[in-house]
Amino acid sequence: MAYTVHQAKTQFSRLLKEVEAGKEVVVMRGKKPVAKLVPVEEPKQAAQRVPGGFEGLILGDDRAFAPLNDAELVELGFGFLVDGEPTGTEGIERPASHDPAG
């Protein structure tokens, strides 16, 4: 059904009843449609998630959580984390130390 803006304002409750009955209502400004009232669809129920549904499907290696040794740190570019003298940091610029008193 199509209604003018004036009709829609004065008969809004009736328009809502039509929409609730499953009809679409078009509001016109003159001969130009400007709005459409449609029924709201109920949201679909999402599937329930099952905790532990992937148990046993994803395999991990305990070594992934083991600390890296010095050689591995240097190989990965983290030689500056090695205890003692910085190793494997050639070509890495170090920021000048900031002296707040200076």
Backbone hydrogen bonds, N-H to C=O, Kabsch-Sander energy under -0.5 kcal/mol:
donor,donor_aa,acceptor,acceptor_aa,energy
3,Y,26,V,-2.7
5,V,28,M,-1.2
8,A,4,T,-2.6
9,K,5,V,-2.4
10,T,6,H,-2.3
11,Q,7,Q,-2.1
12,F,9,K,-0.7
15,L,11,Q,-2.1
16,L,12,F,-2.4
17,K,13,S,-1.8
18,E,14,R,-1.9
19,V,15,L,-2.3
20,E,16,L,-2.7
21,A,17,K,-1.3
22,G,19,V,-2.0
23,K,18,E,-2.2
25,V,37,L,-2.4
26,V,1,M,-3.2
27,V,35,A,-2.8
28,M,3,Y,-3.6
28,M,26,V,-0.5
29,R,32,K,-3.1
30,G,28,M,-0.7
31,K,29,R,-0.5
32,K,29,R,-1.6
34,V,27,V,-3.0
35,A,27,V,-1.5
37,L,25,V,-3.5
38,V,36,K,-0.5
53,G,50,V,-1.5
55,E,52,G,-1.5
57,L,54,F,-2.3
58,I,54,F,-0.9
59,L,57,L,-0.6
62,D,60,G,-0.5
64,A,61,D,-2.1
65,F,62,D,-1.4
66,A,63,R,-1.2
73,L,69,N,-2.2
74,V,70,D,-2.3
75,E,71,A,-2.4
76,L,72,E,-1.9
77,G,74,V,-1.4
78,F,73,L,-3.3
81,L,78,F,-2.0
82,V,79,G,-1.8
87,T,79,G,-1.1
92,I,89,T,-2.0
93,E,91,G,-0.6
99,D,97,S,-0.6
102,G,99,D,-1.3
